[in-house]
């Protein structure tokens, strides 16, 4: 199962094995989307502070997490 709607349904179901696998898949999807959008923001000239504010985290946290992947 890879579609986000199906994953969300599985994650909220009563089968723990299915729910945990769905939660993992959703976490991986969210991480991939965040990385993509940080790269997009950096390529459009956004500062680390602007990205941090959009993600509601500290500038240091977002820089530590994404600096190596966005500066390629």
N, CA, C and O atoms as a Maestro MAE file, in Angstrom:
{
 s_m_m2io_version
 :::
 2.0.0
}

f_m_ct {
 s_m_title
 :::
 protein
 m_atom[288] {
  # First column is atom index #
  i_m_mmod_type
  r_m_x_coord
  r_m_y_coord
  r_m_z_coord
  i_m_residue_number
  s_m_chain_name
  s_m_pdb_residue_name
  s_m_pdb_atom_name
  i_m_atomic_number
  :::
  1 25 0.845 -1.181 0.000 1 A "UNK " " N  " 7
  2 3 0.000 0.000 0.000 1 A "UNK " " CA " 6
  3 2 0.885 1.237 0.000 1 A "UNK " " C  " 6
  4 15 1.750 1.388 0.863 1 A "UNK " " O  " 8
  5 25 0.669 2.118 -0.966 2 A "UNK " " N  " 7
  6 3 1.506 3.312 -1.045 2 A "UNK " " CA " 6
  7 2 0.726 4.611 -1.162 2 A "UNK " " C  " 6
  8 15 1.311 5.687 -1.036 2 A "UNK " " O  " 8
  9 25 -0.580 4.542 -1.401 3 A "UNK " " N  " 7
  10 3 -1.295 5.804 -1.536 3 A "UNK " " CA " 6
  11 2 -1.556 6.404 -0.152 3 A "UNK " " C  " 6
  12 15 -1.908 5.682 0.781 3 A "UNK " " O  " 8
  13 25 -1.384 7.719 -0.017 4 A "UNK " " N  " 7
  14 3 -1.504 8.357 1.292 4 A "UNK " " CA " 6
  15 2 -2.855 8.146 1.971 4 A "UNK " " C  " 6
  16 15 -2.906 8.002 3.192 4 A "UNK " " O  " 8
  17 25 -3.944 8.125 1.212 5 A "UNK " " N  " 7
  18 3 -5.258 7.927 1.806 5 A "UNK " " CA " 6
  19 2 -5.380 6.537 2.403 5 A "UNK " " C  " 6
  20 15 -5.877 6.376 3.517 5 A "UNK " " O  " 8
  21 25 -4.930 5.538 1.668 6 A "UNK " " N  " 7
  22 3 -4.953 4.170 2.181 6 A "UNK " " CA " 6
  23 2 -4.042 4.002 3.382 6 A "UNK " " C  " 6
  24 15 -4.377 3.289 4.328 6 A "UNK " " O  " 8
  25 25 -2.895 4.656 3.345 7 A "UNK " " N  " 7
  26 3 -1.971 4.593 4.473 7 A "UNK " " CA " 6
  27 2 -2.575 5.230 5.712 7 A "UNK " " C  " 6
  28 15 -2.439 4.700 6.815 7 A "UNK " " O  " 8
  29 25 -3.235 6.354 5.539 8 A "UNK " " N  " 7
  30 3 -3.866 7.019 6.681 8 A "UNK " " CA " 6
  31 2 -4.957 6.140 7.278 8 A "UNK " " C  " 6
  32 15 -5.098 6.063 8.499 8 A "UNK " " O  " 8
  33 25 -5.720 5.486 6.430 9 A "UNK " " N  " 7
  34 3 -6.774 4.586 6.923 9 A "UNK " " CA " 6
  35 2 -6.162 3.411 7.671 9 A "UNK " " C  " 6
  36 15 -6.648 3.030 8.736 9 A "UNK " " O  " 8
  37 25 -5.100 2.836 7.122 10 A "UNK " " N  " 7
  38 3 -4.442 1.711 7.779 10 A "UNK " " CA " 6
  39 2 -3.816 2.140 9.102 10 A "UNK " " C  " 6
  40 15 -3.859 1.396 10.081 10 A "UNK " " O  " 8
  41 25 -3.236 3.333 9.132 11 A "UNK " " N  " 7
  42 3 -2.586 3.824 10.344 11 A "UNK " " CA " 6
  43 2 -3.576 4.033 11.476 11 A "UNK " " C  " 6
  44 15 -3.201 3.962 12.647 11 A "UNK " " O  " 8
  45 25 -4.822 4.288 11.147 12 A "UNK " " N  " 7
  46 3 -5.821 4.526 12.187 12 A "UNK " " CA " 6
  47 2 -6.685 3.296 12.467 12 A "UNK " " C  " 6
  48 15 -7.640 3.365 13.241 12 A "UNK " " O  " 8
  49 25 -6.346 2.182 11.839 13 A "UNK " " N  " 7
  50 3 -7.120 0.957 12.037 13 A "UNK " " CA " 6
  51 2 -6.777 0.258 13.341 13 A "UNK " " C  " 6
  52 15 -6.011 0.773 14.155 13 A "UNK " " O  " 8
  53 25 -7.358 -0.930 13.528 14 A "UNK " " N  " 7
  54 3 -7.174 -1.662 14.780 14 A "UNK " " CA " 6
  55 2 -6.081 -2.725 14.721 14 A "UNK " " C  " 6
  56 15 -5.708 -3.274 15.758 14 A "UNK " " O  " 8
  57 25 -5.562 -3.028 13.537 15 A "UNK " " N  " 7
  58 3 -4.495 -4.018 13.400 15 A "UNK " " CA " 6
  59 2 -3.154 -3.321 13.639 15 A "UNK " " C  " 6
  60 15 -2.721 -2.520 12.811 15 A "UNK " " O  " 8
  61 25 -2.492 -3.618 14.765 16 A "UNK " " N  " 7
  62 3 -1.243 -2.922 15.083 16 A "UNK " " CA " 6
  63 2 -0.151 -3.115 14.031 16 A "UNK " " C  " 6
  64 15 0.562 -2.162 13.716 16 A "UNK " " O  " 8
  65 25 -0.003 -4.300 13.490 17 A "UNK " " N  " 7
  66 3 1.047 -4.534 12.494 17 A "UNK " " CA " 6
  67 2 0.806 -3.658 11.261 17 A "UNK " " C  " 6
  68 15 1.724 -2.999 10.772 17 A "UNK " " O  " 8
  69 25 -0.409 -3.654 10.774 18 A "UNK " " N  " 7
  70 3 -0.755 -2.832 9.612 18 A "UNK " " CA " 6
  71 2 -0.636 -1.349 9.948 18 A "UNK " " C  " 6
  72 15 -0.131 -0.564 9.145 18 A "UNK " " O  " 8
  73 25 -1.093 -0.977 11.114 19 A "UNK " " N  " 7
  74 3 -1.030 0.423 11.525 19 A "UNK " " CA " 6
  75 2 0.384 0.934 11.674 19 A "UNK " " C  " 6
  76 15 0.690 2.051 11.256 19 A "UNK " " O  " 8
  77 25 1.246 0.132 12.264 20 A "UNK " " N  " 7
  78 3 2.635 0.550 12.445 20 A "UNK " " CA " 6
  79 2 3.371 0.635 11.116 20 A "UNK " " C  " 6
  80 15 4.163 1.554 10.902 20 A "UNK " " O  " 8
  81 25 3.120 -0.303 10.234 21 A "UNK " " N  " 7
  82 3 3.747 -0.234 8.904 21 A "UNK " " CA " 6
  83 2 3.265 0.993 8.136 21 A "UNK " " C  " 6
  84 15 4.042 1.645 7.439 21 A "UNK " " O  " 8
  85 25 1.983 1.297 8.270 22 A "UNK " " N  " 7
  86 3 1.439 2.478 7.608 22 A "UNK " " CA " 6
  87 2 2.031 3.752 8.211 22 A "UNK " " C  " 6
  88 15 2.356 4.691 7.484 22 A "UNK " " O  " 8
  89 25 2.170 3.786 9.531 23 A "UNK " " N  " 7
  90 3 2.771 4.952 10.183 23 A "UNK " " CA " 6
  91 2 4.204 5.156 9.703 23 A "UNK " " C  " 6
  92 15 4.618 6.289 9.457 23 A "UNK " " O  " 8
  93 25 4.954 4.083 9.569 24 A "UNK " " N  " 7
  94 3 6.321 4.164 9.054 24 A "UNK " " CA " 6
  95 2 6.337 4.711 7.628 24 A "UNK " " C  " 6
  96 15 7.135 5.592 7.309 24 A "UNK " " O  " 8
  97 25 5.469 4.197 6.780 25 A "UNK " " N  " 7
  98 3 5.408 4.660 5.388 25 A "UNK " " CA " 6
  99 2 5.030 6.138 5.318 25 A "UNK " " C  " 6
  100 15 5.582 6.878 4.504 25 A "UNK " " O  " 8
  101 25 4.095 6.574 6.164 26 A "UNK " " N  " 7
  102 3 3.707 7.987 6.178 26 A "UNK " " CA " 6
  103 2 4.851 8.863 6.679 26 A "UNK " " C  " 6
  104 15 5.062 9.959 6.161 26 A "UNK " " O  " 8
  105 25 5.592 8.390 7.684 27 A "UNK " " N  " 7
  106 3 6.741 9.149 8.186 27 A "UNK " " CA " 6
  107 2 7.792 9.307 7.089 27 A "UNK " " C  " 6
  108 15 8.354 10.388 6.914 27 A "UNK " " O  " 8
  109 25 8.055 8.231 6.355 28 A "UNK " " N  " 7
  110 3 9.028 8.298 5.259 28 A "UNK " " CA " 6
  111 2 8.559 9.260 4.165 28 A "UNK " " C  " 6
  112 15 9.358 10.014 3.609 28 A "UNK " " O  " 8
  113 25 7.275 9.229 3.865 29 A "UNK " " N  " 7
  114 3 6.719 10.137 2.866 29 A "UNK " " CA " 6
  115 2 6.852 11.587 3.327 29 A "UNK " " C  " 6
  116 15 7.254 12.450 2.546 29 A "UNK " " O  " 8
  117 25 6.522 11.859 4.575 30 A "UNK " " N  " 7
  118 3 6.627 13.220 5.107 30 A "UNK " " CA " 6
  119 2 8.070 13.706 5.077 30 A "UNK " " C  " 6
  120 15 8.323 14.860 4.731 30 A "UNK " " O  " 8
  121 25 9.016 12.850 5.433 31 A "UNK " " N  " 7
  122 3 10.436 13.231 5.405 31 A "UNK " " CA " 6
  123 2 10.887 13.550 3.979 31 A "UNK " " C  " 6
  124 15 11.609 14.521 3.751 31 A "UNK " " O  " 8
  125 25 10.456 12.726 3.026 32 A "UNK " " N  " 7
  126 3 10.828 12.960 1.629 32 A "UNK " " CA " 6
  127 2 10.234 14.274 1.116 32 A "UNK " " C  " 6
  128 15 10.905 15.023 0.405 32 A "UNK " " O  " 8
  129 25 8.990 14.551 1.472 33 A "UNK " " N  " 7
  130 3 8.351 15.801 1.039 33 A "UNK " " CA " 6
  131 2 9.034 17.010 1.671 33 A "UNK " " C  " 6
  132 15 9.236 18.029 1.011 33 A "UNK " " O  " 8
  133 25 9.388 16.894 2.946 34 A "UNK " " N  " 7
  134 3 10.080 18.001 3.610 34 A "UNK " " CA " 6
  135 2 11.420 18.278 2.936 34 A "UNK " " C  " 6
  136 15 11.752 19.432 2.664 34 A "UNK " " O  " 8
  137 25 12.180 17.238 2.669 35 A "UNK " " N  " 7
  138 3 13.477 17.408 2.020 35 A "UNK " " CA " 6
  139 2 13.325 18.057 0.650 35 A "UNK " " C  " 6
  140 15 14.087 18.957 0.299 35 A "UNK " " O  " 8
  141 25 12.352 17.604 -0.116 36 A "UNK " " N  " 7
  142 3 12.097 18.180 -1.436 36 A "UNK " " CA " 6
  143 2 11.790 19.666 -1.328 36 A "UNK " " C  " 6
  144 15 12.337 20.469 -2.085 36 A "UNK " " O  " 8
  145 25 10.924 20.038 -0.398 37 A "UNK " " N  " 7
  146 3 10.524 21.437 -0.294 37 A "UNK " " CA " 6
  147 2 11.628 22.318 0.280 37 A "UNK " " C  " 6
  148 15 11.712 23.497 -0.063 37 A "UNK " " O  " 8
  149 25 12.478 21.765 1.153 38 A "UNK " " N  " 7
  150 3 13.628 22.535 1.626 38 A "UNK " " CA " 6
  151 2 14.568 22.808 0.456 38 A "UNK " " C  " 6
  152 15 15.064 23.925 0.308 38 A "UNK " " O  " 8
  153 25 14.815 21.800 -0.372 39 A "UNK " " N  " 7
  154 3 15.665 22.005 -1.554 39 A "UNK " " CA " 6
  155 2 15.045 23.051 -2.479 39 A "UNK " " C  " 6
  156 15 15.750 23.910 -3.006 39 A "UNK " " O  " 8
  157 25 13.726 22.980 -2.677 40 A "UNK " " N  " 7
  158 3 13.045 23.978 -3.514 40 A "UNK " " CA " 6
  159 2 13.209 25.380 -2.938 40 A "UNK " " C  " 6
  160 15 13.513 26.328 -3.661 40 A "UNK " " O  " 8
  161 25 13.005 25.498 -1.634 41 A "UNK " " N  " 7
  162 3 13.119 26.806 -0.985 41 A "UNK " " CA " 6
  163 2 14.535 27.355 -1.112 41 A "UNK " " C  " 6
  164 15 14.722 28.527 -1.437 41 A "UNK " " O  " 8
  165 25 15.522 26.517 -0.860 42 A "UNK " " N  " 7
  166 3 16.907 26.973 -0.954 42 A "UNK " " CA " 6
  167 2 17.253 27.382 -2.386 42 A "UNK " " C  " 6
  168 15 17.955 28.371 -2.598 42 A "UNK " " O  " 8
  169 25 16.764 26.628 -3.364 43 A "UNK " " N  " 7
  170 3 17.060 26.969 -4.765 43 A "UNK " " CA " 6
  171 2 16.377 28.274 -5.186 43 A "UNK " " C  " 6
  172 15 16.789 28.913 -6.154 43 A "UNK " " O  " 8
  173 25 15.335 28.662 -4.453 44 A "UNK " " N  " 7
  174 3 14.651 29.920 -4.736 44 A "UNK " " CA " 6
  175 2 15.150 31.061 -3.849 44 A "UNK " " C  " 6
  176 15 14.571 32.147 -3.830 44 A "UNK " " O  " 8
  177 25 16.233 30.797 -3.114 45 A "UNK " " N  " 7
  178 3 16.858 31.859 -2.340 45 A "UNK " " CA " 6
  179 2 16.362 32.044 -0.924 45 A "UNK " " C  " 6
  180 15 16.725 33.029 -0.280 45 A "UNK " " O  " 8
  181 25 15.548 31.136 -0.414 46 A "UNK " " N  " 7
  182 3 15.064 31.256 0.959 46 A "UNK " " CA " 6
  183 2 16.224 31.093 1.926 46 A "UNK " " C  " 6
  184 15 17.139 30.306 1.686 46 A "UNK " " O  " 8
  185 25 16.180 31.834 3.007 47 A "UNK " " N  " 7
  186 3 17.177 31.681 4.064 47 A "UNK " " CA " 6
  187 2 16.791 30.497 4.954 47 A "UNK " " C  " 6
  188 15 15.650 30.034 4.953 47 A "UNK " " O  " 8
  189 25 17.780 30.029 5.710 48 A "UNK " " N  " 7
  190 3 17.487 28.961 6.673 48 A "UNK " " CA " 6
  191 2 16.457 29.439 7.688 48 A "UNK " " C  " 6
  192 15 15.634 28.648 8.149 48 A "UNK " " O  " 8
  193 25 16.490 30.718 8.044 49 A "UNK " " N  " 7
  194 3 15.523 31.259 9.008 49 A "UNK " " CA " 6
  195 2 14.102 31.200 8.441 49 A "UNK " " C  " 6
  196 15 13.170 30.828 9.154 49 A "UNK " " O  " 8
  197 25 13.930 31.560 7.176 50 A "UNK " " N  " 7
  198 3 12.595 31.509 6.559 50 A "UNK " " CA " 6
  199 2 12.056 30.078 6.527 50 A "UNK " " C  " 6
  200 15 10.881 29.842 6.807 50 A "UNK " " O  " 8
  201 25 12.924 29.132 6.184 51 A "UNK " " N  " 7
  202 3 12.514 27.728 6.141 51 A "UNK " " CA " 6
  203 2 12.146 27.256 7.535 51 A "UNK " " C  " 6
  204 15 11.131 26.584 7.723 51 A "UNK " " O  " 8
  205 25 12.970 27.608 8.513 52 A "UNK " " N  " 7
  206 3 12.702 27.213 9.896 52 A "UNK " " CA " 6
  207 2 11.355 27.742 10.371 52 A "UNK " " C  " 6
  208 15 10.598 27.025 11.025 52 A "UNK " " O  " 8
  209 25 11.062 28.981 10.048 53 A "UNK " " N  " 7
  210 3 9.779 29.565 10.449 53 A "UNK " " CA " 6
  211 2 8.616 28.830 9.805 53 A "UNK " " C  " 6
  212 15 7.601 28.584 10.457 53 A "UNK " " O  " 8
  213 25 8.751 28.478 8.532 54 A "UNK " " N  " 7
  214 3 7.682 27.751 7.841 54 A "UNK " " CA " 6
  215 2 7.457 26.364 8.448 54 A "UNK " " C  " 6
  216 15 6.329 25.874 8.498 54 A "UNK " " O  " 8
  217 25 8.547 25.739 8.908 55 A "UNK " " N  " 7
  218 3 8.456 24.402 9.507 55 A "UNK " " CA " 6
  219 2 8.212 24.436 11.013 55 A "UNK " " C  " 6
  220 15 8.026 23.397 11.648 55 A "UNK " " O  " 8
  221 25 8.215 25.653 11.579 56 A "UNK " " N  " 7
  222 3 8.023 25.840 13.024 56 A "UNK " " CA " 6
  223 2 9.065 25.082 13.840 56 A "UNK " " C  " 6
  224 15 8.744 24.404 14.816 56 A "UNK " " O  " 8
  225 25 10.325 25.214 13.413 57 A "UNK " " N  " 7
  226 3 11.469 24.657 14.134 57 A "UNK " " CA " 6
  227 2 12.544 25.741 14.202 57 A "UNK " " C  " 6
  228 15 12.398 26.812 13.612 57 A "UNK " " O  " 8
  229 25 13.616 25.451 14.923 58 A "UNK " " N  " 7
  230 3 14.699 26.428 14.998 58 A "UNK " " CA " 6
  231 2 15.523 26.406 13.708 58 A "UNK " " C  " 6
  232 15 15.562 25.412 12.983 58 A "UNK " " O  " 8
  233 25 16.171 27.526 13.454 59 A "UNK " " N  " 7
  234 3 17.062 27.632 12.295 59 A "UNK " " CA " 6
  235 2 18.160 26.576 12.392 59 A "UNK " " C  " 6
  236 15 18.523 25.960 11.391 59 A "UNK " " O  " 8
  237 25 18.682 26.371 13.588 60 A "UNK " " N  " 7
  238 3 19.749 25.391 13.785 60 A "UNK " " CA " 6
  239 2 19.263 23.981 13.469 60 A "UNK " " C  " 6
  240 15 19.989 23.200 12.854 60 A "UNK " " O  " 8
  241 25 18.047 23.652 13.882 61 A "UNK " " N  " 7
  242 3 17.508 22.304 13.652 61 A "UNK " " CA " 6
  243 2 17.336 22.020 12.162 61 A "UNK " " C  " 6
  244 15 17.710 20.949 11.683 61 A "UNK " " O  " 8
  245 25 16.775 22.972 11.438 62 A "UNK " " N  " 7
  246 3 16.542 22.738 10.012 62 A "UNK " " CA " 6
  247 2 17.862 22.715 9.252 62 A "UNK " " C  " 6
  248 15 18.021 21.938 8.311 62 A "UNK " " O  " 8
  249 25 18.798 23.550 9.648 63 A "UNK " " N  " 7
  250 3 20.101 23.563 8.979 63 A "UNK " " CA " 6
  251 2 20.831 22.245 9.225 63 A "UNK " " C  " 6
  252 15 21.385 21.659 8.295 63 A "UNK " " O  " 8
  253 25 20.833 21.781 10.467 64 A "UNK " " N  " 7
  254 3 21.497 20.514 10.797 64 A "UNK " " CA " 6
  255 2 20.899 19.343 10.011 64 A "UNK " " C  " 6
  256 15 21.622 18.464 9.540 64 A "UNK " " O  " 8
  257 25 19.586 19.347 9.878 65 A "UNK " " N  " 7
  258 3 18.899 18.239 9.220 65 A "UNK " " CA " 6
  259 2 19.061 18.268 7.704 65 A "UNK " " C  " 6
  260 15 19.164 17.213 7.079 65 A "UNK " " O  " 8
  261 25 19.087 19.459 7.099 66 A "UNK " " N  " 7
  262 3 18.997 19.552 5.655 66 A "UNK " " CA " 6
  263 2 20.177 20.192 4.937 66 A "UNK " " C  " 6
  264 15 20.208 20.191 3.707 66 A "UNK " " O  " 8
  265 25 21.140 20.731 5.655 67 A "UNK " " N  " 7
  266 3 22.202 21.498 4.994 67 A "UNK " " CA " 6
  267 2 22.961 20.683 3.954 67 A "UNK " " C  " 6
  268 15 23.243 21.188 2.868 67 A "UNK " " O  " 8
  269 25 23.293 19.455 4.260 68 A "UNK " " N  " 7
  270 3 24.088 18.682 3.305 68 A "UNK " " CA " 6
  271 2 23.302 18.308 2.056 68 A "UNK " " C  " 6
  272 15 23.882 18.229 0.973 68 A "UNK " " O  " 8
  273 25 22.001 18.077 2.177 69 A "UNK " " N  " 7
  274 3 21.218 17.673 1.006 69 A "UNK " " CA " 6
  275 2 20.782 18.858 0.154 69 A "UNK " " C  " 6
  276 15 20.570 18.702 -1.049 69 A "UNK " " O  " 8
  277 25 20.646 20.027 0.745 70 A "UNK " " N  " 7
  278 3 20.152 21.162 -0.041 70 A "UNK " " CA " 6
  279 2 21.262 21.950 -0.717 70 A "UNK " " C  " 6
  280 15 20.993 22.744 -1.618 70 A "UNK " " O  " 8
  281 25 22.505 21.743 -0.297 71 A "UNK " " N  " 7
  282 3 23.617 22.509 -0.872 71 A "UNK " " CA " 6
  283 2 24.361 21.742 -1.948 71 A "UNK " " C  " 6
  284 15 25.512 22.054 -2.254 71 A "UNK " " O  " 8
  285 25 23.716 20.748 -2.519 72 A "UNK " " N  " 7
  286 3 24.345 19.958 -3.580 72 A "UNK " " CA " 6
  287 2 24.299 20.686 -4.889 72 A "UNK " " C  " 6
  288 15 24.782 20.174 -5.898 72 A "UNK " " O  " 8
  :::
 }
 m_bond[287] {
  # First column is bond index #
  i_m_from
  i_m_to
  i_m_order
  :::
  1 1 2 1
  2 2 3 1
  3 3 4 2
  4 3 5 1
  5 5 6 1
  6 6 7 1
  7 7 8 2
  8 7 9 1
  9 9 10 1
  10 10 11 1
  11 11 12 2
  12 11 13 1
  13 13 14 1
  14 14 15 1
  15 15 16 2
  16 15 17 1
  17 17 18 1
  18 18 19 1
  19 19 20 2
  20 19 21 1
  21 21 22 1
  22 22 23 1
  23 23 24 2
  24 23 25 1
  25 25 26 1
  26 26 27 1
  27 27 28 2
  28 27 29 1
  29 29 30 1
  30 30 31 1
  31 31 32 2
  32 31 33 1
  33 33 34 1
  34 34 35 1
  35 35 36 2
  36 35 37 1
  37 37 38 1
  38 38 39 1
  39 39 40 2
  40 39 41 1
  41 41 42 1
  42 42 43 1
  43 43 44 2
  44 43 45 1
  45 45 46 1
  46 46 47 1
  47 47 48 2
  48 47 49 1
  49 49 50 1
  50 50 51 1
  51 51 52 2
  52 51 53 1
  53 53 54 1
  54 54 55 1
  55 55 56 2
  56 55 57 1
  57 57 58 1
  58 58 59 1
  59 59 60 2
  60 59 61 1
  61 61 62 1
  62 62 63 1
  63 63 64 2
  64 63 65 1
  65 65 66 1
  66 66 67 1
  67 67 68 2
  68 67 69 1
  69 69 70 1
  70 70 71 1
  71 71 72 2
  72 71 73 1
  73 73 74 1
  74 74 75 1
  75 75 76 2
  76 75 77 1
  77 77 78 1
  78 78 79 1
  79 79 80 2
  80 79 81 1
  81 81 82 1
  82 82 83 1
  83 83 84 2
  84 83 85 1
  85 85 86 1
  86 86 87 1
  87 87 88 2
  88 87 89 1
  89 89 90 1
  90 90 91 1
  91 91 92 2
  92 91 93 1
  93 93 94 1
  94 94 95 1
  95 95 96 2
  96 95 97 1
  97 97 98 1
  98 98 99 1
  99 99 100 2
  100 99 101 1
  101 101 102 1
  102 102 103 1
  103 103 104 2
  104 103 105 1
  105 105 106 1
  106 106 107 1
  107 107 108 2
  108 107 109 1
  109 109 110 1
  110 110 111 1
  111 111 112 2
  112 111 113 1
  113 113 114 1
  114 114 115 1
  115 115 116 2
  116 115 117 1
  117 117 118 1
  118 118 119 1
  119 119 120 2
  120 119 121 1
  121 121 122 1
  122 122 123 1
  123 123 124 2
  124 123 125 1
  125 125 126 1
  126 126 127 1
  127 127 128 2
  128 127 129 1
  129 129 130 1
  130 130 131 1
  131 131 132 2
  132 131 133 1
  133 133 134 1
  134 134 135 1
  135 135 136 2
  136 135 137 1
  137 137 138 1
  138 138 139 1
  139 139 140 2
  140 139 141 1
  141 141 142 1
  142 142 143 1
  143 143 144 2
  144 143 145 1
  145 145 146 1
  146 146 147 1
  147 147 148 2
  148 147 149 1
  149 149 150 1
  150 150 151 1
  151 151 152 2
  152 151 153 1
  153 153 154 1
  154 154 155 1
  155 155 156 2
  156 155 157 1
  157 157 158 1
  158 158 159 1
  159 159 160 2
  160 159 161 1
  161 161 162 1
  162 162 163 1
  163 163 164 2
  164 163 165 1
  165 165 166 1
  166 166 167 1
  167 167 168 2
  168 167 169 1
  169 169 170 1
  170 170 171 1
  171 171 172 2
  172 171 173 1
  173 173 174 1
  174 174 175 1
  175 175 176 2
  176 175 177 1
  177 177 178 1
  178 178 179 1
  179 179 180 2
  180 179 181 1
  181 181 182 1
  182 182 183 1
  183 183 184 2
  184 183 185 1
  185 185 186 1
  186 186 187 1
  187 187 188 2
  188 187 189 1
  189 189 190 1
  190 190 191 1
  191 191 192 2
  192 191 193 1
  193 193 194 1
  194 194 195 1
  195 195 196 2
  196 195 197 1
  197 197 198 1
  198 198 199 1
  199 199 200 2
  200 199 201 1
  201 201 202 1
  202 202 203 1
  203 203 204 2
  204 203 205 1
  205 205 206 1
  206 206 207 1
  207 207 208 2
  208 207 209 1
  209 209 210 1
  210 210 211 1
  211 211 212 2
  212 211 213 1
  213 213 214 1
  214 214 215 1
  215 215 216 2
  216 215 217 1
  217 217 218 1
  218 218 219 1
  219 219 220 2
  220 219 221 1
  221 221 222 1
  222 222 223 1
  223 223 224 2
  224 223 225 1
  225 225 226 1
  226 226 227 1
  227 227 228 2
  228 227 229 1
  229 229 230 1
  230 230 231 1
  231 231 232 2
  232 231 233 1
  233 233 234 1
  234 234 235 1
  235 235 236 2
  236 235 237 1
  237 237 238 1
  238 238 239 1
  239 239 240 2
  240 239 241 1
  241 241 242 1
  242 242 243 1
  243 243 244 2
  244 243 245 1
  245 245 246 1
  246 246 247 1
  247 247 248 2
  248 247 249 1
  249 249 250 1
  250 250 251 1
  251 251 252 2
  252 251 253 1
  253 253 254 1
  254 254 255 1
  255 255 256 2
  256 255 257 1
  257 257 258 1
  258 258 259 1
  259 259 260 2
  260 259 261 1
  261 261 262 1
  262 262 263 1
  263 263 264 2
  264 263 265 1
  265 265 266 1
  266 266 267 1
  267 267 268 2
  268 267 269 1
  269 269 270 1
  270 270 271 1
  271 271 272 2
  272 271 273 1
  273 273 274 1
  274 274 275 1
  275 275 276 2
  276 275 277 1
  277 277 278 1
  278 278 279 1
  279 279 280 2
  280 279 281 1
  281 281 282 1
  282 282 283 1
  283 283 284 2
  284 283 285 1
  285 285 286 1
  286 286 287 1
  287 287 288 2
  :::
 }
}
